[in-house]
């Protein structure tokens, strides 16, 4: 169980840490996830007695990865006309074509070593017992990392825990071989964690620096990107300031009740108070950013009794509250990170869908107004958002532009509720609105950008080469085609559920952690049920699986969102976890009867890698359509099972050696 715990803990730590230090892995973080699946899958597919060098040298690539990234801090600049990245102002580090392959390959080698350690232990137990311990270890690893996120523990704590676990797994014979590189890794993380101004939130590595000028007091960077700055109130209120536009362009508005989404360090809250707000709801998803504002903002806005702080996802807050506001402001909500390592959804994506803009409008008073501003980078992005406001409010919003492609959009409930110096006019064809099913506001058109296609193609090619070069016989794994397809389908299904819960309950780290925990519990429950059954009716399970997928496909998300909180939770759990439970009963039964369960599990992990790549189809189809892909993959797995020795009556018969230790 320790090996499985370490495997998942290191995977989560690498996803989080690499994304904090290599900027665009914050947006493409399943790059690390796919490398992890490749490594673990290879570790399980390597036959017993071979590949022992992977186990002996496991800590060395881990230390190399940490030292490599720390020695060459990377801010790669991705230029794409198809998708927008909120990137750093300059490019540093080694060339992108060196950095990204090096990180991917080092991740794969690291996880292959830990996977090999786990696989050799896996072989010593009956298949379902081994899988059970693997799941218990995965739950322990995920809960441990979630607790560290909640505590805002620095990276050195993650490194120490991983180092101790690896030293135990390596045994006394490898104490020196493991100890030297692990000490180097911990030392590098210690230097990072103790650097001046560095702290960790559940989402970012935050760097705080005092400003040398009088116009700002502190600069805040998140994951290596300049993110926010605190400023004195006179600076915020100076003539032509973006912070004043929402108030100046709504002169008839009383501005008594204000909602600020993306309150951050408190600049917008301070401006709202200065304009006479009597009640301000300040919504900020990151507790550390709000804490910095509470401690260091010169106007001390969070100390004012009129301010009510909500550490929450902005869209989730809108869905839960019944309050009405004179003014709602989306204040620079660019998150610089994804919801999880298995999706393309950014933390703020659901704030910029048509349904979100409609929800904000429904929370305005009859003479209220909605405002949003940011450095939008591209004219087409301004057109997309302004076009949504035009459609929803029935008139064009005010638009004020500033340097560096910044823009402020203000829409009153009626034309009389706004007073504009400039009305928005489209700069060209207005892109279609982002929706809750296709929540990709920074993607110009539906489709998979060539940047992603090239990277994913290279990953799949590397996967084939790695499997071959490590001595794994591809012909021997063909018999586990069904396990491969089950892995791909499950990965897509898990991603779809993470996205669904993010919409229903918010994109917070806690929601994401609880969903992942719920998925593992559902899988464990399926294993426990299968361990207690002598015979499983595969046909019945398959009918239940496809039936539950059909229900999940047919129930619209808006129907779930319209339910009260308790009903929404019950519906979300039923829709998400029923297919997972049925699918993993099928998987557990197949694993129990596999002649070589370890290789079967390895094929399943490589399937998960493929499922992670297929997740990018959502950029083209939207997330609901992924259920059709999931159904096709499960259908293919069910057909493949028929060619893997299943009975024609749809039932499986326990093998004589099912309850004895699997032999290599």
C-alpha positions in Angstrom: 0.0 0.0 0.0 2.9 2.4 0.7 4.1 1.9 -2.9 0.7 2.8 -4.3 0.4 5.8 -1.9 3.8 7.1 -3.0 3.0 6.6 -6.7 -0.1 8.8 -6.5 1.4 11.3 -4.2 4.4 11.8 -6.4 2.2 12.1 -9.5 0.0 14.8 -7.9 3.1 16.6 -6.5 4.8 16.6 -9.9 1.6 18.0 -11.6 1.3 20.8 -9.1 5.0 21.6 -8.8 5.8 21.5 -12.5 2.8 23.7 -13.3 4.1 26.2 -10.7 7.5 26.5 -12.3 7.0 25.8 -16.0 4.3 28.4 -16.8 2.4 26.7 -19.6 2.2 23.4 -17.8 -0.4 25.3 -15.7 -2.6 25.2 -18.9 -1.4 21.9 -20.2 -0.9 20.1 -17.0 -2.1 16.7 -18.2 1.3 16.7 -20.0 2.6 15.5 -16.7 -0.4 13.2 -16.1 0.2 11.5 -19.5 3.9 11.1 -18.7 2.9 9.5 -15.4 0.5 7.1 -17.0 3.2 6.1 -19.5 5.7 5.5 -16.8 3.4 3.6 -14.5 2.1 1.5 -17.4 5.6 0.5 -18.5 6.5 -0.3 -14.9 3.6 -2.8 -14.8 4.2 -4.2 -18.2 7.8 -5.1 -17.7 8.0 -8.8 -16.9 9.0 -9.9 -13.4 12.7 -10.3 -12.9 13.5 -7.7 -15.6 13.9 -3.9 -15.3 15.4 -4.0 -11.8 17.6 -1.1 -12.7 14.5 1.1 -12.8 13.9 0.4 -9.2 17.5 1.0 -8.2 17.8 4.3 -10.0 14.3 5.7 -9.3 15.4 8.7 -7.2 18.0 10.0 -9.7 15.6 11.2 -12.4 13.4 12.7 -9.7 16.3 14.7 -8.4 17.4 15.6 -11.9 13.9 16.9 -12.8 13.7 19.1 -9.7 17.2 20.5 -10.1 16.8 21.0 -13.9 13.6 23.1 -13.4 15.1 25.0 -10.5 18.3 25.7 -12.4 16.5 26.9 -15.5 13.2 28.5 -14.5 11.0 28.3 -17.5 8.6 30.9 -18.9 7.9 29.5 -22.3 6.0 31.8 -24.7 3.3 30.1 -26.6 2.2 32.1 -29.6 -1.1 30.8 -31.1 -3.8 32.5 -33.1 -6.2 29.7 -32.0 -6.0 29.9 -28.2 -5.0 32.5 -25.6 -2.5 32.0 -22.9 -2.0 34.4 -20.1 1.7 34.3 -20.2 4.8 35.9 -18.7 6.2 39.1 -20.2 9.4 37.4 -21.3 10.8 34.0 -22.2 13.4 32.5 -20.0 15.1 29.1 -19.6 16.1 26.6 -22.2 14.3 26.4 -25.5 10.8 24.9 -25.4 11.8 22.0 -27.7 14.4 21.0 -25.0 12.4 21.8 -21.8 9.1 20.1 -22.5 10.4 16.7 -23.9 13.0 16.6 -21.0 10.2 17.1 -18.4 7.9 14.5 -20.1 10.6 11.9 -20.3 12.0 12.4 -16.8 8.4 12.2 -15.5 7.9 8.9 -17.4 11.2 7.4 -16.0 10.4 8.5 -12.4 6.9 7.0 -12.5 8.2 3.9 -14.3 10.5 3.2 -11.4 7.8 3.7 -8.8 5.4 1.7 -11.0 7.9 -1.2 -11.2 8.3 -1.2 -7.4 4.5 -1.3 -7.1 4.1 -4.0 -9.8 6.6 -6.4 -8.2 4.6 -6.1 -5.0 1.3 -6.4 -6.9 2.4 -9.8 -8.2 2.8 -11.2 -4.7 -0.9 -11.0 -4.0 -4.1 -12.3 -5.5 -5.2 -9.9 -8.2 -8.2 -8.3 -6.5 -6.4 -8.1 -3.2 -3.5 -6.3 -4.9 -5.9 -4.0 -6.7 -7.7 -3.3 -3.4 -4.4 -2.3 -1.7 -3.6 -0.2 -4.7 -6.8 1.7 -4.3 -6.4 2.1 -0.6 -2.9 3.5 -1.3 -4.3 5.8 -4.0 -6.9 7.1 -1.5 -4.2 7.7 1.1 -2.0 9.5 -1.4 -4.8 11.8 -2.7 -6.1 12.6 0.8 -2.5 13.3 2.0 -1.9 15.7 -0.8 -5.3 17.4 -0.3 -4.5 17.9 3.4 -1.1 19.5 2.4 -3.0 21.8 0.0 -5.4 22.8 2.7 -2.5 23.5 5.0 -0.7 25.5 2.2 2.4 23.4 2.8 5.5 24.5 0.8 7.1 22.2 -1.8 9.8 21.1 0.6 7.2 19.3 2.7 6.1 17.4 -0.4 9.7 16.5 -1.2 10.5 15.3 2.4 7.4 13.0 2.5 8.2 11.6 -1.0 11.9 11.1 0.0 11.0 9.3 3.2 8.5 7.0 1.4 11.1 6.1 -1.3 13.8 5.4 1.2 11.5 2.9 2.9 10.6 1.3 -0.4 14.2 1.2 -1.5 15.2 -0.9 1.5 18.5 -0.8 3.5 20.6 -2.0 0.5 19.8 1.1 -1.4 20.0 3.6 1.4 23.1 5.4 0.0 22.0 5.1 -3.6 18.6 6.6 -2.8 19.8 9.0 0.0 22.2 11.1 -2.1 19.8 12.1 -4.9 16.8 12.5 -2.6 18.9 14.8 -0.3 19.7 16.9 -3.3 16.1 17.1 -4.3 15.0 18.1 -0.8 17.8 20.7 -0.7 16.6 22.3 -4.0 13.0 22.4 -2.7 14.2 23.9 0.6 15.9 26.7 -1.2 12.7 27.3 -3.2 10.4 27.2 -0.2 12.6 29.6 1.9 13.1 32.2 -0.8 12.0 35.7 0.2 8.3 36.3 -0.5 7.4 32.8 -1.6 4.3 31.1 -0.3 1.9 28.4 -1.5 -1.8 28.5 -1.8 -4.0 25.5 -2.9 -3.6 26.7 -6.5 -0.4 28.6 -6.9 3.2 29.3 -5.9 2.9 32.9 -5.0 5.8 35.4 -5.0 5.3 38.7 -3.3 7.7 41.6 -3.9 7.6 45.2 -2.6 7.2 47.8 -5.3 10.0 50.4 -5.8 7.5 53.0 -7.0 4.8 55.0 -5.3 2.0 53.9 -7.7 2.1 50.3 -6.3 2.9 48.9 -2.9 3.3 45.2 -3.7 3.5 43.0 -6.8 2.1 39.5 -6.7 3.1 36.7 -9.2 1.3 33.4 -9.4 3.1 30.4 -10.9 5.7 32.7 -12.3 3.4 35.1 -14.0 2.8 38.7 -12.9 -0.8 38.5 -11.6 -1.8 41.3 -9.3 -0.6 44.4 -7.5 -1.8 46.4 -4.6 -2.1 50.2 -5.0 -3.0 53.2 -2.8 -6.6 54.4 -3.1 -5.6 57.7 -4.7 -3.8 55.8 -7.5 -6.9 53.5 -8.0 -9.2 56.6 -8.3 -7.0 58.8 -10.5 -8.5 60.1 -13.7 -9.1 57.5 -16.5 -8.4 54.6 -14.1 -10.0 51.3 -15.2 -11.3 50.9 -11.7 -13.5 54.0 -12.0 -15.2 53.1 -15.3 -18.0 50.9 -13.9 -19.1 53.7 -11.6 -18.7 56.6 -13.9 -20.6 54.9 -16.7 -23.6 54.1 -14.5 -24.3 57.6 -13.0 -27.9 56.8 -12.1 -26.9 53.6 -10.2 -26.9 54.0 -6.4 -24.0 51.5 -6.1 -25.2 50.5 -2.6 -24.9 46.7 -3.0 -21.8 45.5 -5.0 -20.6 42.1 -5.8 -16.9 41.7 -6.8 -16.0 38.4 -8.3 -12.2 38.0 -8.3 -11.7 40.3 -5.3 -8.1 39.2 -5.0 -5.9 41.6 -3.0 -8.8 44.1 -2.5 -8.3 46.9 -5.1 -11.8 46.6 -6.4 -13.3 46.3 -3.0 -11.5 49.5 -1.9 -12.9 51.3 -4.9 -16.4 50.1 -4.2 -16.2 51.4 -0.7 -14.9 54.7 -1.9 -18.0 55.1 -4.1 -20.3 54.7 -1.2 -21.1 51.0 -1.2 -23.0 49.9 1.9 -22.6 46.2 1.3 -19.8 44.5 -0.7 -19.7 40.7 -1.3 -16.0 40.0 -2.1 -15.7 36.6 -3.8 -12.2 35.2 -4.2 -11.3 31.6 -4.9 -7.7 31.7 -3.5 -7.5 32.2 0.2 -3.8 33.3 0.1 -4.5 36.1 -2.4 -7.3 37.5 -0.1 -5.0 37.1 2.9 -2.3 39.2 1.3 -4.8 41.9 0.6 -6.1 41.8 4.2 -2.6 42.1 5.5 -0.9 44.5 3.1 -3.4 46.5 1.1 -2.8 50.2 2.1 -6.6 51.0 2.1 -7.3 48.0 4.4 -10.6 47.3 2.6 -11.1 43.8 4.1 -11.2 45.4 7.6 -14.3 47.4 6.8 -17.5 45.9 8.3 -19.4 46.6 5.1 -17.2 43.9 3.3 -18.2 40.3 3.4 -15.6 37.9 2.2 -16.5 34.6 0.4 -13.6 32.2 -0.4 -15.4 30.5 -3.2 -15.8 30.0 -6.9 -17.6 33.0 -8.5 -20.0 30.9 -10.6 -20.9 28.7 -7.7 -21.6 31.8 -5.5 -23.9 33.1 -8.2 -25.8 29.8 -8.3 -26.3 29.7 -4.6 -27.1 33.3 -3.6 -30.5 34.9 -3.8 -29.1 38.4 -3.3 -29.7 41.3 -5.7 -26.9 43.8 -6.6 -26.7 47.3 -8.0 -23.4 46.4 -9.6 -21.6 43.1 -10.3 -18.0 43.3 -11.3 -15.8 40.5 -12.8 -12.5 41.9 -11.7 -9.5 40.4 -13.7 -10.4 36.8 -13.1 -7.6 35.0 -15.0 -6.6 32.0 -13.0 -3.4 30.9 -14.6 -4.1 27.2 -13.9 -6.4 24.4 -14.7 -9.1 22.7 -12.6 -7.2 19.4 -12.6 -4.4 17.6 -14.3 -7.0 15.8 -16.4 -8.9 18.6 -18.1 -8.7 21.7 -20.2 -11.0 23.7 -17.9 -9.4 26.7 -16.3 -10.6 27.9 -12.9 -12.5 30.8 -14.3 -13.9 29.2 -17.4 -17.4 28.9 -16.1 -17.5 32.6 -15.3 -17.3 33.5 -19.0 -20.0 31.2 -20.4 -23.3 32.6 -21.8 -25.1 30.9 -18.9 -22.9 32.6 -16.4 -23.5 36.1 -17.9 -27.2 35.3 -17.7 -27.0 34.2 -14.1 -25.2 37.5 -13.3 -28.0 39.5 -15.0 -30.6 37.7 -13.0 -28.9 38.9 -9.8 -29.1 42.6 -10.7 -31.6 45.1 -9.4 -34.0 46.7 -12.0 -31.6 49.6 -12.6 -28.4 47.6 -12.0 -25.3 47.1 -14.1 -22.7 44.5 -14.9 -19.0 45.3 -15.6 -16.0 43.2 -16.5 -12.4 44.1 -17.3 -9.1 42.4 -18.1 -6.1 42.5 -20.3 -7.9 40.5 -23.0 -4.9 40.1 -25.4 -7.0 39.7 -28.5 -9.8 41.8 -30.1 -11.8 38.7 -30.8 -12.0 37.9 -27.1 -13.5 41.3 -26.3 -15.9 40.8 -29.2 -17.0 37.4 -27.8 -17.8 38.8 -24.4 -19.3 42.1 -25.6 -21.4 40.1 -28.1 -22.8 38.0 -25.2 -23.7 41.1 -23.3 -25.3 42.7 -26.3 -27.5 39.6 -26.8 -28.5 39.2 -23.1 -29.1 42.9 -22.3 -30.6 43.8 -25.7 -28.1 46.7 -26.3 -24.4 47.1 -26.8 -22.3 47.7 -23.7 -20.0 50.5 -23.0 -16.4 49.8 -24.0 -13.3 51.6 -22.7 -9.9 50.5 -24.0 -6.5 51.0 -22.4 -2.9 50.1 -23.3 -1.7 46.5 -23.4 -5.1 45.4 -24.9 -7.0 46.1 -21.7 -10.7 46.8 -22.0 -13.6 47.5 -19.6 -17.1 46.5 -20.6 -20.2 47.9 -18.8 -23.8 46.9 -19.5 -26.8 48.5 -17.7 -30.1 46.6 -17.5 -31.4 49.2 -19.9 -29.7 51.7 -22.2 -30.7 54.4 -19.7 -28.7 52.7 -17.0 -25.4 53.2 -18.7 -23.7 56.3 -20.0 -20.9 55.6 -22.5 -18.3 57.6 -24.2 -17.8 54.7 -26.6 -20.2 51.9 -27.5 -18.8 48.6 -28.4 -18.7 47.8 -32.1 -17.3 44.5 -33.3 -13.9 44.6 -34.8 -14.8 41.7 -37.1 -16.9 38.5 -37.1 -18.1 37.9 -33.5 -17.0 34.5 -32.3 -19.7 32.2 -30.9 -20.3 32.3 -27.2 -18.7 29.9 -24.8 -21.3 27.7 -23.1 -21.5 25.5 -20.0 -21.0 22.5 -22.3 -18.2 24.1 -24.3 -16.6 26.3 -21.6 -13.5 27.5 -23.6 -13.7 31.3 -23.8 -10.1 31.6 -24.8 -10.5 29.2 -27.8 -11.3 31.2 -31.0 -13.2 28.4 -32.9 -14.3 24.9 -32.0 -11.4 22.6 -32.7 -8.2 21.2 -31.4 -5.4 23.8 -31.8 -2.4 22.6 -33.8 -0.2 23.2 -30.7 -2.2 20.4 -28.9 -2.4 18.1 -31.8 1.4 18.2 -32.3 2.1 17.6 -28.6 -0.3 14.8 -28.2 0.9 13.1 -31.4 4.5 13.3 -30.1 3.4 11.8 -26.8 1.6 8.9 -28.4 4.7 8.2 -30.6 7.0 8.3 -27.6 4.6 5.9 -25.8 4.9 3.3 -28.6 8.7 3.7 -28.8 9.0 3.5 -25.0 6.9 0.3 -24.8 9.0 -1.3 -27.5 12.4 -0.2 -26.1 11.7 -1.4 -22.6 11.3 -4.9 -23.9 7.6 -5.2 -23.6 6.1 -7.4 -26.3 3.2 -5.6 -27.9 1.8 -8.9 -29.2 1.6 -10.1 -25.6 -0.5 -7.1 -24.6 -3.0 -7.4 -27.5 -4.9 -10.0 -25.4 -5.6 -7.2 -23.0 -7.2 -4.9 -25.6 -10.3 -4.9 -23.5 -8.4 -3.7 -20.5 -6.8 -0.9 -22.6 -10.2 0.3 -23.8 -11.6 0.1 -20.2 -8.7 2.4 -19.1 -9.3 4.9 -21.9 -13.1 5.0 -21.2 -12.6 5.3 -17.4 -10.2 8.2 -17.8 -12.7 10.1 -20.0 -15.5 9.3 -17.7 -13.6 10.5 -14.7 -12.7 13.8 -16.5 -16.3 14.3 -17.4 -17.4 13.9 -13.8 -14.7 16.3 -12.6 -16.0 18.9 -15.1 -19.6 18.3 -14.1 -19.0 18.8 -10.4 -16.9 21.9 -11.2 -20.0 23.4 -12.8 -22.5 22.3 -10.2 -20.4 23.1 -7.1 -17.5 25.3 -8.2 -14.0 24.9 -9.5 -12.3 25.0 -6.1 -9.5 22.7 -5.2 -11.7 21.2 -2.5 -14.5 20.2 -4.9 -11.9 18.7 -7.2 -10.3 16.7 -4.4 -13.6 15.4 -3.1 -14.7 14.3 -6.6 -11.4 12.4 -7.0 -11.8 10.9 -3.6 -15.4 9.9 -4.5 -14.2 8.2 -7.7 -11.7 6.1 -5.8 -14.3 5.1 -3.2 -16.7 4.1 -6.0 -14.0 1.9 -7.6 -13.1 0.4 -4.2 -16.7 -0.4 -3.5 -16.9 -2.2 -6.9 -13.8 -4.2 -6.0 -15.2 -5.1 -2.6 -18.5 -6.3 -4.2 -16.7 -8.4 -6.8 -14.5 -10.0 -4.1 -17.6 -11.3 -2.4 -19.3 -12.7 -5.5 -18.6 -16.2 -6.9 -20.2 -15.4 -10.2 -20.8 -12.2 -12.1 -23.3 -11.7 -14.9 -21.4 -9.6 -17.4 -24.4 -9.0 -19.6 -26.4 -7.6 -16.8 -23.5 -5.3 -15.7 -23.0 -4.1 -19.3 -26.7 -3.3 -19.6 -26.6 -1.3 -16.3 -23.4 0.5 -17.4 -24.9 1.6 -20.8 -28.2 2.4 -19.1 -26.5 4.7 -16.6 -24.5 6.4 -19.3 -27.7 7.0 -21.3 -29.3 8.6 -18.3 -26.2 10.8 -17.8 -26.4 11.8 -21.4 -30.1 12.6 -21.4 -30.3 14.7 -18.2 -29.4 18.3 -19.1 -27.0 20.1 -16.9 -29.4 23.0 -16.5 -31.9 20.6 -14.9 -29.4 19.7 -12.3 -28.3 23.3 -11.7 -31.9 24.3 -11.1 -32.3 21.9 -8.2 -31.8 23.1 -4.6 -28.3 22.3 -3.1 -29.3 18.9 -1.5 -31.1 17.7 -4.6 -28.3 18.9 -6.9 -25.8 17.0 -4.8 -27.9 13.8 -4.9 -28.4 14.1 -8.6 -24.7 14.8 -9.3 -23.6 11.8 -7.3 -26.1 9.4 -8.9 -25.2 10.6 -12.5 -21.5 10.5 -11.9 -20.8 7.5 -9.8 -23.4 4.9 -11.0 -21.5 4.4 -14.4 -18.2 4.3 -12.5 -19.4 1.6 -10.1 -20.8 -0.5 -12.9 -17.7 -0.1 -15.1 -15.4 -1.1 -12.3 -17.4 -4.2 -11.4 -16.7 -5.2 -15.0 -13.1 -4.2 -14.7 -12.6 -6.0 -11.4 -14.1 -9.2 -12.8 -11.8 -9.1 -15.8 -8.8 -8.4 -13.7 -9.6 -11.3 -11.4 -9.7 -13.7 -14.3 -6.7 -12.4 -16.2 -3.8 -14.9 -16.6 -1.3 -12.1 -15.9 -3.1 -9.4 -13.9 -0.1 -7.2 -13.6 0.3 -6.9 -17.4 -3.5 -6.4 -17.7 -3.2 -3.6 -15.2 -0.4 -2.1 -17.2 -2.4 -2.2 -20.4 -5.2 -0.5 -18.5 -2.9 2.3 -17.5 -1.7 2.8 -21.1 -5.4 3.0 -22.0 -5.8 5.7 -19.4 -3.0 7.7 -21.2 -5.0 7.4 -24.4 -8.1 8.5 -22.7 -6.2 11.6 -21.4 -5.3 12.4 -25.0 -8.9 11.9 -26.2 -10.1 14.4 -23.6 -9.0 17.1 -26.0 -11.9 16.1 -28.2 -14.0 18.3 -25.8 -12.4 21.3 -27.4 -14.3 20.3 -30.6 -17.4 18.6 -29.4 -18.1 19.9 -25.9 -18.1 17.8 -22.7 -21.5 16.2 -23.0 -20.5 14.5 -26.2 -17.6 12.8 -24.4 -20.2 10.4 -23.0 -20.7 9.1 -26.5 -17.0 8.5 -26.8 -17.0 6.8 -23.4 -19.9 4.5 -24.5 -18.1 3.6 -27.8 -14.9 2.7 -25.8 -16.9 0.6 -23.4 -18.7 -1.1 -26.3 -15.3 -1.9 -27.9 -14.1 -3.3 -24.5 -17.2 -5.5 -24.2 -16.7 -6.9 -27.7 -13.0 -7.5 -27.1 -13.9 -9.5 -23.9 -15.7 -11.9 -26.1 -12.4 -12.7 -27.8 -10.6 -13.0 -24.5 -12.1 -16.2 -23.5 -15.5 -15.1 -22.1 -18.4 -17.4 -22.0 -21.2 -17.0 -24.6 -23.9 -16.9 -21.9 -22.7 -13.5 -20.6 -21.4 -15.0 -17.3 -17.9 -15.6 -16.0 -16.7 -18.6 -14.2 -14.2 -18.2 -11.4 -10.7 -19.6 -12.3 -9.3 -22.2 -10.0 -6.3 -20.0 -9.0 -8.4 -16.9 -8.5 -7.9 -17.0 -4.7 -4.2 -17.8 -4.7 -1.2 -15.5 -5.2 -0.6 -14.6 -8.8 2.7 -16.1 -10.1 5.0 -14.1 -12.3 
